[in-house]
Amino acid sequence: MTTALLQRLERQLIVSSQAMNPLSPLRQRPDILALLAEAAELGGAGGFRLNGAEVVGLLRPRTGLPIIGIVKDTREGFDNYITTSSADAEALAAAGADIIAIQATSGTRPGESFAEIAATTHRLGKLVMADIATLDEARRAAAEGADLVATTMVGHTTQTEGQARPPFDLVSEIVAALDVPLVVEGGIWTPEHVAASFERGAFAVVCGSAITAPDIITERLVAAIPDR
């Protein structure tokens, strides 16, 4: 399963369908988030990244493409918030996710360690994607069971605040240092970003807001109006 699933994702564009803005009405409509993902398949998406077992469960019967599942736990006081428990991993697996993405950055966690959640995920027969922000975090995650590493958290941790996204230099460093497939995620807005990611050695690329976040897309366009 591991080899076949990874082969299906290699050199693919993975579409993330999530409501990033806390005020977005899409947060109340998991069915629309699933439909946005399904529509992206018509454009050639090779897989999906979805937040929440409900969205995963809605999309699963409607696509045969690989699904990466996460659960965001945004309680205050903790640095790590993406898939922070084995219970989250179990819910995502039951809903039909093929890969569970787990945050693997330095800092506080609300419960289990990355390694513990990764072990649970593997017992469920699913692959583990580690969301990291630095080369050291990628190395540690690979040693603790990550099947893939993703640059998701660059710019979202204290250590990497303000760093460029997409993080092309980090991509080159990780590709040179590790054998684990690297997924470029974060800051992908243009075809040039996608091409550059693969030129740097990316295994796959995740794009979210540029495709599935109408509020953020609109904001970027409105900002271009002269003298506004």
C-alpha positions in Angstrom: 0.0 0.0 0.0 2.7 2.4 1.0 4.6 2.3 -2.3 1.4 2.3 -4.5 -0.1 5.3 -2.7 3.1 7.3 -2.8 3.4 6.5 -6.5 0.0 8.0 -7.1 1.0 11.2 -5.4 4.3 11.7 -7.0 4.6 14.9 -9.1 0.9 15.7 -8.4 -0.8 18.9 -7.3 -2.7 18.3 -4.0 -5.5 20.7 -3.4 -6.2 21.8 0.1 -9.9 22.6 0.7 -10.2 24.4 4.0 -11.7 27.6 5.5 -8.7 29.4 6.8 -10.5 32.6 7.9 -12.3 32.1 11.2 -15.1 34.3 9.8 -15.6 32.4 6.6 -19.1 30.9 6.2 -17.4 27.9 4.6 -16.5 26.8 8.2 -20.2 26.0 8.6 -20.5 24.2 5.3 -18.3 21.1 5.1 -20.4 20.0 2.1 -19.2 23.0 0.1 -15.6 22.3 1.1 -16.0 18.8 -0.2 -17.5 20.1 -3.4 -14.7 22.6 -3.9 -12.3 19.7 -3.7 -14.3 17.6 -6.1 -14.4 20.4 -8.6 -10.6 20.7 -8.4 -10.4 17.1 -9.5 -11.8 18.2 -12.9 -8.8 20.5 -13.2 -6.3 17.7 -12.7 -5.8 17.6 -8.9 -4.0 14.5 -7.9 -5.2 14.4 -4.3 -6.6 16.4 -1.5 -5.8 17.8 2.0 -8.9 18.3 4.2 -9.6 19.5 7.7 -11.9 17.4 9.8 -13.3 13.9 9.6 -16.7 15.3 8.4 -15.2 16.8 5.3 -13.2 13.7 4.6 -16.3 11.5 5.0 -18.3 13.6 2.6 -15.6 13.6 -0.1 -14.5 10.0 0.2 -17.4 8.4 -1.7 -17.1 10.9 -4.5 -13.4 10.5 -5.4 -10.9 7.8 -5.8 -7.9 10.1 -5.3 -5.8 10.0 -2.2 -7.0 12.1 0.8 -4.7 13.7 3.4 -6.7 14.3 6.6 -6.0 16.7 9.4 -7.8 17.9 12.5 -7.0 21.4 13.7 -7.1 21.8 17.5 -6.7 25.5 18.1 -6.8 25.6 21.9 -4.8 28.5 23.3 -1.5 27.7 25.1 -0.1 25.1 22.7 2.3 25.6 19.8 1.3 22.4 17.9 -2.3 22.3 16.7 -2.6 20.0 13.7 -3.7 16.4 14.5 -2.6 16.4 18.1 -4.1 13.1 19.3 -4.5 9.5 18.3 -8.2 10.0 18.6 -8.0 12.5 15.8 -6.0 10.1 13.7 -8.5 7.3 14.3 -11.5 9.6 13.3 -9.8 10.6 10.1 -8.9 7.0 9.2 -12.4 5.9 9.9 -13.7 8.6 7.6 -11.6 7.5 4.7 -8.3 9.4 4.8 -5.3 7.7 3.3 -2.7 9.8 4.9 -2.8 11.6 8.3 -0.9 14.9 8.5 0.5 15.6 12.0 2.3 18.7 13.1 5.9 17.9 14.0 7.3 21.3 15.0 9.2 22.2 18.2 7.2 23.6 21.1 4.3 22.6 23.3 1.7 19.9 22.6 -1.7 19.4 24.2 -1.1 15.7 24.6 0.6 12.9 22.8 3.9 13.2 21.0 4.3 13.2 17.2 5.9 9.7 17.5 2.9 8.3 19.5 0.3 9.6 17.0 2.4 8.4 14.1 2.6 5.0 15.6 -1.2 4.9 16.0 -1.6 6.0 12.4 0.6 3.2 11.1 -1.3 0.7 13.2 -4.4 1.9 11.4 -2.7 1.1 8.0 -2.3 4.8 7.1 0.7 6.9 6.0 2.0 9.8 8.1 2.8 13.2 6.7 4.8 15.4 9.1 4.1 19.2 8.9 7.4 20.8 9.7 9.1 24.2 9.5 12.9 23.5 9.7 15.4 20.9 8.5 16.0 19.7 12.0 12.2 19.1 12.5 12.2 17.2 9.2 15.1 15.0 10.3 13.4 14.3 13.7 10.0 13.5 12.1 11.6 11.1 9.6 13.4 9.3 12.5 10.1 9.1 14.3 8.0 7.5 11.5 7.1 10.1 8.9 6.5 8.7 5.5 6.5 12.2 4.0 7.4 15.6 5.3 5.7 18.8 4.3 6.9 22.5 4.6 3.4 23.4 5.9 4.5 25.2 9.0 7.2 27.6 7.6 6.3 31.1 8.7 3.8 29.8 11.3 6.3 29.1 14.1 8.3 31.5 16.3 11.5 30.2 14.8 10.4 30.8 11.2 8.2 33.8 11.5 8.7 36.1 8.5 10.5 33.6 6.3 9.7 33.5 2.6 7.0 31.2 1.4 7.2 29.0 -0.6 10.4 28.1 1.2 12.5 27.1 -1.8 15.9 27.1 0.1 14.5 24.8 2.7 13.1 22.5 0.0 16.6 22.2 -1.5 18.1 21.5 2.0 15.6 18.8 2.9 15.8 17.1 -0.5 19.6 16.9 -0.2 19.6 15.7 3.4 16.7 13.2 3.6 15.4 10.3 1.6 11.8 10.9 2.8 9.6 12.4 0.1 9.2 16.1 0.5 5.9 17.9 -0.1 6.0 21.7 -0.7 3.1 23.4 1.1 2.6 27.0 2.0 2.6 30.1 -0.2 1.9 28.4 -3.5 0.1 31.0 -5.5 1.3 30.8 -9.1 2.2 28.2 -11.8 5.8 29.5 -11.4 5.7 28.5 -7.7 4.6 25.0 -8.7 7.2 24.6 -11.4 10.0 25.9 -9.1 9.0 23.5 -6.3 9.4 20.5 -8.6 12.6 22.0 -10.0 14.0 22.0 -6.4 13.1 18.3 -6.0 9.6 18.4 -4.5 7.8 15.0 -4.5 4.4 16.8 -4.7 2.9 20.2 -4.1 0.0 21.3 -2.0 -2.0 24.4 -3.0 -4.9 25.7 -0.9 -5.9 29.3 -0.7 -5.1 30.1 -4.3 -7.8 27.6 -5.3 -10.3 27.2 -2.5 -10.4 30.4 -0.5 -12.6 33.0 -2.2 -12.1 35.5 0.6 -8.3 35.5 0.4 -8.3 35.4 -3.4 -10.6 38.4 -3.5 -8.5 40.3 -0.9 -5.4 39.9 -3.0 -7.2 41.2 -6.1 -8.8 44.1 -4.3 -5.4 45.1 -3.0 -4.3 45.7 -6.6 -6.8 48.5 -7.1 -4.9 51.8 -7.5 -5.4 54.5 -4.9 -7.9 52.5 -2.9 
